[in-house]
Amino acid sequence: MKDKKKIINWVIAIIVAIVYLTVSIVFKSWAYSWLIWGVYAIYRFIAK
């Protein structure tokens, strides 16, 4: 059961990274990218 949660966390992390890169490249706006990581960090903190 613990392994499944670990895999889900990795999948979410990869999705976040893909979204981050896509948003940054498409909108050429790296300045807003910290918001994406901020939201992800808060999610990780709560999900623990």
C-alpha positions as CSV (number, residue, x, y, z in Angstrom):
1,M,0.0,0.0,0.0
2,K,2.9,2.4,0.8
3,D,4.5,1.6,-2.5
4,K,1.3,2.6,-4.3
5,K,1.3,6.0,-2.6
6,K,5.0,6.5,-3.5
7,I,4.3,5.8,-7.1
8,I,1.3,8.2,-7.1
9,N,3.5,10.9,-5.6
10,W,6.1,10.4,-8.3
11,V,3.4,10.5,-11.1
12,I,2.1,13.8,-9.6
13,A,5.6,15.2,-9.4
14,I,6.2,14.3,-13.1
15,I,2.9,15.8,-14.1
16,V,3.7,19.0,-12.2
17,A,7.1,19.2,-13.9
18,I,5.5,18.8,-17.4
19,V,2.9,21.4,-16.6
20,Y,5.6,23.7,-15.3
21,L,7.7,23.4,-18.4
22,T,4.7,23.7,-20.8
23,V,3.4,26.8,-19.1
24,S,6.8,28.4,-18.9
25,I,7.7,27.7,-22.5
26,V,4.3,28.4,-24.1
27,F,3.7,31.7,-22.2
28,K,7.5,32.5,-22.1
29,S,6.8,33.4,-18.5
30,W,9.2,31.9,-16.1
31,A,8.3,34.5,-13.5
32,Y,5.0,32.8,-12.8
33,S,6.5,29.3,-12.6
34,W,7.3,29.7,-8.9
35,L,3.5,29.8,-8.3
36,I,3.2,26.3,-9.7
37,W,6.0,24.9,-7.5
38,G,4.5,26.8,-4.5
39,V,1.2,25.2,-4.9
40,Y,2.9,21.8,-5.4
41,A,5.0,22.3,-2.2
42,I,1.8,23.2,-0.2
43,Y,0.1,20.1,-1.6
44,R,3.0,17.9,-0.6
45,F,3.1,19.4,2.9
46,I,-0.7,18.7,3.4
47,A,-0.6,15.3,1.7
48,K,2.0,14.0,4.2
